Amino acid sequence: CRCIPYRFKCSSDGTISDELEVLVISSQKGQKLMFPKGGWELDESIEEAALRESIEEAGVIGNVECELGKWYFISKSHGTFYEGYMFPLLVKEELDFWPEQNVRQRTWMNVKEARDVCQHWWMKEALDILVERLASLQQ
């Protein structure tokens, strides 16, 4: 399961704008950028796993919202077929210290920048679904 951590950009005077920002993190092995991800344990829901991974990998806490969808993809490293769920995470708090802070960078960016850096088509697709959902909620 994966999360797309997001927030609405705050202007210098403290007002919240309607400009969407998403958080990407670097992979442990290189400079590839991605959204927090991981497997889930037997004693937790997919939503709980998504939140745990966001805390461990990106150091953010928030509300896990209704899933964006399910994607099927092949793991290059294992050559196996996976199904992955994507959830939006409305970020409420950014931690100064988190488990993987020494092996990952985290970066807030706008949607266009995030679409450009995401490696995988299904990440871009999930991001598009999130943008559409939030736009329809704002109307």
C-alpha positions in Angstrom: 0.0 0.0 0.0 1.1 3.6 -0.7 0.1 7.0 0.4 0.1 10.3 -1.4 0.6 12.8 1.5 -0.9 16.1 0.6 -1.7 19.5 2.0 -3.0 22.9 0.7 -0.2 25.5 0.5 -0.1 28.0 3.3 0.7 31.6 2.4 3.0 33.8 4.4 0.1 35.4 6.3 -1.1 32.0 7.4 -4.1 31.6 5.2 -4.6 28.3 3.4 -4.8 28.5 -0.4 -6.4 26.1 -2.7 -3.0 25.2 -4.2 -2.4 21.5 -3.7 1.1 20.3 -2.6 2.1 16.6 -2.4 5.0 15.1 -0.5 7.5 12.9 -2.3 10.4 11.0 -0.7 13.7 9.7 -2.1 14.3 6.0 -2.4 16.8 4.4 0.0 19.0 3.2 -2.9 19.2 6.2 -5.0 17.7 9.5 -6.2 14.4 8.1 -7.5 11.4 9.9 -6.0 8.3 8.2 -4.9 5.4 8.2 -2.4 5.7 6.3 0.9 4.9 2.6 0.5 5.2 -0.7 2.2 3.5 -4.0 3.1 1.0 -4.4 5.8 1.1 -6.6 8.8 -1.6 -9.2 9.6 -2.8 -7.4 12.7 -3.5 -4.0 10.9 -5.8 -2.7 8.3 -4.5 -1.4 5.0 -5.3 2.1 6.1 -3.3 1.6 9.3 -0.4 0.3 7.3 -0.5 3.3 5.0 -0.3 5.6 8.0 2.5 3.6 9.6 4.6 3.7 6.4 4.0 7.5 6.0 5.3 8.0 9.6 8.3 5.6 9.1 9.4 6.8 5.6 8.3 10.4 5.4 7.8 11.5 9.0 4.2 12.8 8.5 1.0 12.1 10.4 -2.5 12.8 9.1 -5.8 11.4 8.1 -5.9 8.4 5.7 -8.8 9.0 3.3 -10.9 6.8 1.1 -8.6 4.7 -1.3 -7.8 6.1 -4.7 -7.8 2.7 -6.3 -5.9 -0.5 -6.8 -3.2 -1.0 -9.3 -1.4 -4.2 -10.5 2.3 -4.0 -11.3 5.4 -6.2 -11.6 8.3 -5.9 -9.1 11.5 -5.6 -11.1 13.6 -6.8 -8.2 11.5 -9.9 -7.4 9.9 -10.5 -10.8 6.6 -11.0 -9.1 3.1 -9.6 -9.7 1.8 -7.2 -7.0 -1.5 -5.4 -6.3 -1.0 -2.0 -4.7 -3.6 0.2 -3.0 -3.1 4.0 -3.0 -4.6 6.3 -0.4 -4.5 10.0 0.1 -3.1 11.2 3.4 -4.2 14.7 4.5 -1.1 15.8 6.4 -1.7 17.3 9.9 1.8 17.2 11.3 5.3 16.9 10.1 7.7 15.3 12.5 11.2 16.7 13.1 12.5 13.2 13.8 11.3 10.0 12.2 12.7 6.4 11.7 14.1 6.8 8.1 15.2 10.4 8.2 18.9 9.5 7.7 18.2 7.5 4.5 15.5 9.6 2.8 14.9 13.2 1.7 11.3 14.5 1.7 10.2 17.3 -0.6 6.9 19.1 -1.0 6.0 20.0 -4.6 3.1 21.0 -6.7 1.2 18.4 -8.7 2.9 19.2 -12.0 6.4 18.8 -10.5 5.3 15.5 -8.7 3.9 14.1 -12.0 7.2 14.9 -13.7 9.3 13.1 -11.1 7.1 10.1 -10.4 8.7 7.0 -12.1 5.6 4.9 -12.6 2.4 5.4 -14.6 0.2 4.2 -11.8 1.6 6.8 -9.4 0.7 9.5 -12.0 -2.7 8.0 -12.4 -3.4 7.9 -8.7 -2.2 11.5 -8.4 -4.6 12.5 -11.2 -7.5 10.8 -9.4 -6.6 12.7 -6.2 -6.6 16.0 -8.0 -10.0 15.3 -9.6 -11.5 14.2 -6.3 -10.3 17.3 -4.5 -11.4 19.6 -7.3 -14.9 18.1 -7.2 -15.1 18.5 -3.4 -14.1 22.2 -3.7 -17.0 22.9 -6.1 
